Amino acid sequence: MSTELYYLTLAVLLHVFMWVPYILDRFMTRGIIATLSYPSDPASQSAWATRLQLAHTNSTENLIPFASAVLVAEVVGVESALLATAAMSYFWARFVYAIAYAMAIPVVRTVAFIVGFLSTLTIAWLSIGTVM
Protein backbone atom coordinates (compact mmCIF):
# COMPACT_ATOMS: atom_id res chain seq x y z
CA MET A 1 0.00 0.00 0.00
CA SER A 2 1.32 3.42 -0.92
CA THR A 3 1.81 6.09 1.72
CA GLU A 4 -0.98 8.22 0.27
CA LEU A 5 -3.46 5.31 0.34
CA TYR A 6 -2.40 4.57 3.91
CA TYR A 7 -3.16 8.15 4.99
CA LEU A 8 -6.39 8.15 2.98
CA THR A 9 -7.42 5.07 4.93
CA LEU A 10 -6.52 6.77 8.22
CA ALA A 11 -8.50 9.87 7.19
CA VAL A 12 -11.51 7.70 6.40
CA LEU A 13 -11.23 5.95 9.77
CA LEU A 14 -10.92 9.30 11.56
CA HIS A 15 -14.06 10.46 9.80
CA VAL A 16 -15.94 7.21 10.44
CA PHE A 17 -15.30 7.33 14.19
CA MET A 18 -15.56 11.10 14.73
CA TRP A 19 -19.26 10.83 15.61
CA VAL A 20 -18.70 8.50 18.57
CA PRO A 21 -17.70 11.15 21.18
CA TYR A 22 -20.60 13.48 20.39
CA ILE A 23 -23.12 10.64 20.46
CA LEU A 24 -21.74 9.52 23.82
CA ASP A 25 -22.19 13.11 24.99
CA ARG A 26 -25.82 12.94 23.89
CA PHE A 27 -26.28 9.80 25.97
CA MET A 28 -24.94 11.76 28.95
CA THR A 29 -26.88 15.00 28.34
CA ARG A 30 -30.16 13.69 26.91
CA GLY A 31 -30.25 10.07 28.01
CA ILE A 32 -30.15 6.97 25.86
CA ILE A 33 -33.85 6.84 25.00
CA ALA A 34 -34.00 10.52 24.03
CA THR A 35 -30.84 10.11 21.95
CA LEU A 36 -32.32 7.17 20.08
CA SER A 37 -35.56 9.03 19.36
CA TYR A 38 -36.10 12.35 17.63
CA PRO A 39 -34.57 15.13 19.72
CA SER A 40 -37.11 17.47 21.25
CA ASP A 41 -34.37 19.78 22.50
CA PRO A 42 -31.40 19.77 20.11
CA ALA A 43 -29.71 22.41 22.26
CA SER A 44 -29.18 19.91 25.08
CA GLN A 45 -25.72 18.96 23.89
CA SER A 46 -22.39 20.02 25.37
CA ALA A 47 -20.74 22.90 23.49
CA TRP A 48 -17.64 20.83 22.67
CA ALA A 49 -19.84 18.06 21.24
CA THR A 50 -21.74 20.50 19.07
CA ARG A 51 -18.44 21.83 17.74
CA LEU A 52 -17.18 18.29 17.11
CA GLN A 53 -20.33 17.56 15.15
CA LEU A 54 -19.62 20.64 13.02
CA ALA A 55 -16.04 19.40 12.54
CA HIS A 56 -17.48 16.06 11.41
CA THR A 57 -19.66 17.82 8.84
CA ASN A 58 -16.64 19.75 7.63
CA SER A 59 -14.71 16.50 7.46
CA THR A 60 -17.32 15.12 5.05
CA GLU A 61 -16.97 18.17 2.83
CA ASN A 62 -13.18 17.89 2.72
CA LEU A 63 -12.73 14.13 2.62
CA ILE A 64 -14.43 13.83 -0.77
CA PRO A 65 -11.97 16.07 -2.68
CA PHE A 66 -8.99 14.61 -0.78
CA ALA A 67 -10.00 11.02 -1.50
CA SER A 68 -10.69 11.87 -5.13
CA ALA A 69 -7.28 13.54 -5.52
CA VAL A 70 -5.47 10.61 -3.91
CA LEU A 71 -7.29 8.08 -6.08
CA VAL A 72 -6.57 10.07 -9.25
CA ALA A 73 -2.90 10.26 -8.25
CA GLU A 74 -2.89 6.47 -7.83
CA VAL A 75 -4.55 5.89 -11.21
CA VAL A 76 -2.20 8.18 -13.14
CA GLY A 77 0.81 6.76 -11.32
CA VAL A 78 2.11 9.75 -9.40
CA GLU A 79 4.95 8.69 -7.12
CA SER A 80 6.82 11.32 -5.17
CA ALA A 81 7.86 12.27 -1.69
CA LEU A 82 5.77 15.43 -2.01
CA LEU A 83 2.65 13.35 -2.69
CA ALA A 84 3.28 11.19 0.37
CA THR A 85 4.00 14.27 2.50
CA ALA A 86 0.82 16.00 1.31
CA ALA A 87 -1.30 12.95 2.16
CA MET A 88 0.31 12.65 5.59
CA SER A 89 -0.13 16.41 6.16
CA TYR A 90 -3.80 16.19 5.24
CA PHE A 91 -4.47 13.45 7.78
CA TRP A 92 -2.66 15.19 10.64
CA ALA A 93 -4.17 18.55 9.75
CA ARG A 94 -7.67 17.07 9.88
CA PHE A 95 -6.89 15.33 13.17
CA VAL A 96 -5.71 18.63 14.68
CA TYR A 97 -8.67 20.44 13.11
CA ALA A 98 -11.19 18.17 14.84
CA ILE A 99 -9.53 18.56 18.24
CA ALA A 100 -9.04 22.31 17.86
CA TYR A 101 -12.64 22.78 16.77
CA ALA A 102 -14.00 20.71 19.66
CA MET A 103 -11.79 22.58 22.15
CA ALA A 104 -12.62 26.01 20.63
CA ILE A 105 -9.07 26.94 19.58
CA PRO A 106 -9.88 29.09 16.54
CA VAL A 107 -6.40 30.01 15.22
CA VAL A 108 -5.15 26.42 15.36
CA ARG A 109 -8.39 25.24 13.76
CA THR A 110 -8.02 27.70 10.89
CA VAL A 111 -4.36 26.87 10.28
CA ALA A 112 -5.16 23.14 10.32
CA PHE A 113 -7.97 23.69 7.82
CA ILE A 114 -5.64 25.61 5.48
CA VAL A 115 -2.94 22.92 5.71
CA GLY A 116 -5.50 20.24 4.82
CA PHE A 117 -6.83 22.32 1.93
CA LEU A 118 -3.35 23.00 0.56
CA SER A 119 -2.49 19.32 0.90
CA THR A 120 -5.46 18.37 -1.27
CA LEU A 121 -4.52 21.02 -3.84
CA THR A 122 -0.94 19.75 -3.89
CA ILE A 123 -2.06 16.20 -4.61
CA ALA A 124 -4.40 17.38 -7.38
CA TRP A 125 -1.66 19.57 -8.86
CA LEU A 126 0.80 16.67 -8.91
CA SER A 127 -1.79 14.54 -10.72
CA ILE A 128 -2.45 17.24 -13.32
CA GLY A 129 1.28 17.69 -13.84
CA THR A 130 1.69 13.98 -14.50
CA VAL A 131 -1.09 13.87 -17.07
CA MET A 132 0.08 16.91 -19.05
C-alpha positions as CSV (number, residue, x, y, z in Angstrom):
1,M,0.0,0.0,0.0
2,S,1.3,3.4,-0.9
3,T,1.8,6.1,1.7
4,E,-1.0,8.2,0.3
5,L,-3.5,5.3,0.3
6,Y,-2.4,4.6,3.9
7,Y,-3.2,8.2,5.0
8,L,-6.4,8.2,3.0
9,T,-7.4,5.1,4.9
10,L,-6.5,6.8,8.2
11,A,-8.5,9.9,7.2
12,V,-11.5,7.7,6.4
13,L,-11.2,5.9,9.8
14,L,-10.9,9.3,11.6
15,H,-14.1,10.5,9.8
16,V,-15.9,7.2,10.4
17,F,-15.3,7.3,14.2
18,M,-15.6,11.1,14.7
19,W,-19.3,10.8,15.6
20,V,-18.7,8.5,18.6
21,P,-17.7,11.2,21.2
22,Y,-20.6,13.5,20.4
23,I,-23.1,10.6,20.5
24,L,-21.7,9.5,23.8
25,D,-22.2,13.1,25.0
26,R,-25.8,12.9,23.9
27,F,-26.3,9.8,26.0
28,M,-24.9,11.8,28.9
29,T,-26.9,15.0,28.3
30,R,-30.2,13.7,26.9
31,G,-30.3,10.1,28.0
32,I,-30.1,7.0,25.9
33,I,-33.9,6.8,25.0
34,A,-34.0,10.5,24.0
35,T,-30.8,10.1,22.0
36,L,-32.3,7.2,20.1
37,S,-35.6,9.0,19.4
38,Y,-36.1,12.3,17.6
39,P,-34.6,15.1,19.7
40,S,-37.1,17.5,21.3
41,D,-34.4,19.8,22.5
42,P,-31.4,19.8,20.1
43,A,-29.7,22.4,22.3
44,S,-29.2,19.9,25.1
45,Q,-25.7,19.0,23.9
46,S,-22.4,20.0,25.4
47,A,-20.7,22.9,23.5
48,W,-17.6,20.8,22.7
49,A,-19.8,18.1,21.2
50,T,-21.7,20.5,19.1
51,R,-18.4,21.8,17.7
52,L,-17.2,18.3,17.1
53,Q,-20.3,17.6,15.1
54,L,-19.6,20.6,13.0
55,A,-16.0,19.4,12.5
56,H,-17.5,16.1,11.4
57,T,-19.7,17.8,8.8
58,N,-16.6,19.8,7.6
59,S,-14.7,16.5,7.5
60,T,-17.3,15.1,5.1
61,E,-17.0,18.2,2.8
62,N,-13.2,17.9,2.7
63,L,-12.7,14.1,2.6
64,I,-14.4,13.8,-0.8
65,P,-12.0,16.1,-2.7
66,F,-9.0,14.6,-0.8
67,A,-10.0,11.0,-1.5
68,S,-10.7,11.9,-5.1
69,A,-7.3,13.5,-5.5
70,V,-5.5,10.6,-3.9
71,L,-7.3,8.1,-6.1
72,V,-6.6,10.1,-9.2
73,A,-2.9,10.3,-8.3
74,E,-2.9,6.5,-7.8
75,V,-4.6,5.9,-11.2
76,V,-2.2,8.2,-13.1
77,G,0.8,6.8,-11.3
78,V,2.1,9.7,-9.4
79,E,5.0,8.7,-7.1
80,S,6.8,11.3,-5.2
81,A,7.9,12.3,-1.7
82,L,5.8,15.4,-2.0
83,L,2.6,13.4,-2.7
84,A,3.3,11.2,0.4
85,T,4.0,14.3,2.5
86,A,0.8,16.0,1.3
87,A,-1.3,13.0,2.2
88,M,0.3,12.7,5.6
89,S,-0.1,16.4,6.2
90,Y,-3.8,16.2,5.2
91,F,-4.5,13.5,7.8
92,W,-2.7,15.2,10.6
93,A,-4.2,18.6,9.8
94,R,-7.7,17.1,9.9
95,F,-6.9,15.3,13.2
96,V,-5.7,18.6,14.7
97,Y,-8.7,20.4,13.1
98,A,-11.2,18.2,14.8
99,I,-9.5,18.6,18.2
100,A,-9.0,22.3,17.9
101,Y,-12.6,22.8,16.8
102,A,-14.0,20.7,19.7
103,M,-11.8,22.6,22.1
104,A,-12.6,26.0,20.6
105,I,-9.1,26.9,19.6
106,P,-9.9,29.1,16.5
107,V,-6.4,30.0,15.2
108,V,-5.2,26.4,15.4
109,R,-8.4,25.2,13.8
110,T,-8.0,27.7,10.9
111,V,-4.4,26.9,10.3
112,A,-5.2,23.1,10.3
113,F,-8.0,23.7,7.8
114,I,-5.6,25.6,5.5
115,V,-2.9,22.9,5.7
116,G,-5.5,20.2,4.8
117,F,-6.8,22.3,1.9
118,L,-3.4,23.0,0.6
119,S,-2.5,19.3,0.9
120,T,-5.5,18.4,-1.3
121,L,-4.5,21.0,-3.8
122,T,-0.9,19.7,-3.9
123,I,-2.1,16.2,-4.6
124,A,-4.4,17.4,-7.4
125,W,-1.7,19.6,-8.9
126,L,0.8,16.7,-8.9
127,S,-1.8,14.5,-10.7
128,I,-2.5,17.2,-13.3
129,G,1.3,17.7,-13.8
130,T,1.7,14.0,-14.5
131,V,-1.1,13.9,-17.1
132,M,0.1,16.9,-19.1
